[in-house]
């Protein structure tokens, strides 16, 4: 807890308050995840190893920084860019310590002619479920992207429809040049609650921004629930909130 920011400390105190006033909840009431975190990672070619390492460091750092609040986060993993059919695999309820092993488990194959990150985003949003406090999608990809995607989409016109209160973070996981992720970010700006684009090697900044945004979403949700009298069932850890 010594690494928690003032905002996280306030949120922890708020959870304690909710626990104190919500002791009358039925015994059978089950705690639920309040926030969804989805990692969308490129496993094609040279990007795979860098993306796998970066994704695991990032999520472990977020988990450590959030402390007790991590119990309210539902973590999912999407792997994309492997094979001519641009297969997109969605793995739900994963643990931070599993991410590198899961992403390293793919055998790199030739990639499809369309940009796989666009297909991955389309597939990801179709399968998302709503969370009370919202969710965040973190994409780790190379910086040199193709412009065309499914349904005549492109980097500047991605044609992706997010659920309400969705935050997006695009991270360049490889060192090659190019502003393609920036172009994609600009195309997504009017479709998401917020869009952040970070250059290669900015893992620490990504972690801090993700923690701040997740914590703010959780804090806003619980405060609004307390004000309205609708105390959420958050007394305890969800089933997926175990250790690595």
Secondary structure, DSSP 8 states (H G I E B T S, - for coil): -TT--HHHHHHHHHHHHHHHHTTTS-TT------EEEEEEEE-STTHHHHHHHHHHHHHHHHHHHHGGGGGGEEEEEEEEEETTTTEEEEEES--GGGHHHHHHTS------SS-HHHHHHHHHHHH----TT-EEEEEEE-S---SB-GGG-BSS-------TTEEEEEEE-S----SHHHHHHHHHGGGSSEEEEE-TT-HHHHHHHHHHHHHHHHHHHHHHHHHHT-----SS--TT----
